[in-house]
Amino acid sequence: MTRLINDPAFLRQCEDFVSIRQDIHSYPELGADVPRTSQLVADLLKEWGYEVHTGIGGLGVVGVLRQGNGSKRLGIRADMDALPILEKTDVPYRSKCDGHMHACGHDGHTAILLAAAHYLARHRCFDGTLNLIFQPDEEGLSGAKAMIEDGLFSRFPCDAVYALHNMPGIAEGVAAVQTGIMTSSSDRVTITFRGKGGHGALPHRAIDPTVAMAATIMALQTVVSRNLSPMESGVVSIGTVKAGTTSNVIPETAEIVLSVRAMAVDTRQTLERRIRAIVEGQAAAFGIEADIRYDHMVPAMLNTQEETVILRQAVAAALGEERLAKEHLPAYGSEDFAWMIEEVPGSYFMLGNGLEGAVGCSVHNPHYDFNDRLVPAGAACWVELARTFLA
């Protein structure tokens, strides 16, 4: 059987979805506020005969298509939101919304799933129930959880759920499909140091929170290097530092915000324990108070074995065995699809966006662009998954 990615008719069809991708790129929407994209998705799914459900967890959309008498139920997710980044590309479809940009490729992920949805609606080459999930607010790491809490899997039961992400730095169209850890957990820690403000010329009459903050910043650099085994890995990054408004005033408060990531539950717990101890110790040493807000954002994402084997078979059938990556290290980025895999078995894979130029540029970068040649490649993977899983 000819692979879809070699079928001229399929490739011509995908050109329409490249145009849709570029349209979505021109009008990026942030976080949970994706009305235009959500409406576009819902309208197309309805046009193709899907049973469409909107307003799930905010502006989430689910398209349901049933075929035959099969009892199995497959879920496939695409994310829809953009980033608060000023685009610096010169493509004709660049963002028309200053300060907003599809710098992670969610426009491409949405177009890929729409292309697959169109093909599957026309050809009905599966037996069972197909649940296509279009999710807002992946970048805020809360969209998946919002949809789940709004009854996603009770209203649309799935035996397995899948997703993909484009990956610059991997050769175009090469797929990394593997069991186990794919992305790290992510926690945000906000630390507020409370001292006593005063005149910059009279520091002895103040209690300076900036000194405690500076000492804490340096002490936090030892958490990974001295509290984790060399066989473990974790990340503690200071993302924001705020204190004061002018040079001759010692401020009342100072604040830092951390990004904390780990691949293992035990490591995540160790990082939290040591961060809390260091902050409390430094605050006590300098005679100030420190408030710690520790937000557990998402867990590490763990691909389940049986579902990954099925996905690997489908991707190999779609792209060819030679396009499967031999090995792929887990990424320290985080993904709220992790919440879905905690609810339902599933798997998530990376599809190479390319090595050079805008398509090889890191995501979350103002020069990044999604590789439109991935639209037929990704859509073919989802079509083969539906054929394989809902055989």
Sequence and secondary structure as in RCSB ss.txt:
>XXXX:A:sequence
MTRLINDPAFLRQCEDFVSIRQDIHSYPELGADVPRTSQLVADLLKEWGYEVHTGIGGLGVVGVLRQGNGSKRLG
IRADMDALPILEKTDVPYRSKCDGHMHACGHDGHTAILLAAAHYLARHRCFDGTLNLIFQPDEEGLSGAKAMIED
GLFSRFPCDAVYALHNMPGIAEGVAAVQTGIMTSSSDRVTITFRGKGGHGALPHRAIDPTVAMAATIMALQTVVS
RNLSPMESGVVSIGTVKAGTTSNVIPETAEIVLSVRAMAVDTRQTLERRIRAIVEGQAAAFGIEADIRYDHMVPA
MLNTQEETVILRQAVAAALGEERLAKEHLPAYGSEDFAWMIEEVPGSYFMLGNGLEGAVGCSVHNPHYDFNDRLV
PAGAACWVELARTFLA
>XXXX:A:secstr
   GGG HHHHHHHHHHHHHHHHHHHS  BTT  HHHHHHHHHHHHHTT EEEEEETTTEEEEEEEETT   EEE
EEEE  BBS       TT  SSTT B  SSHHHHHHHHHHHHHHHHHH   SEEEEEEEES TTTT HHHHHHHT
THHHHS  SEEEEEEEEETS TT EE  SEEEE EEEEEEEEEE B EETT GGGSB HHHHHHHHHHHHTHHHH
HHS TT  EEEEEEEEEE SSTTEE SEEEEEEEEEESSHHHHHHHHHHHHHHHHHHHHHHT EEEEEEEEEE  
EEE HHHHHHHHHHHHHHH GGGB S    BSS  THHHHHHHS EEEEEEEEESSHHHHS TTSTT    TTHH
HHHHHHHHHHHHHHT 
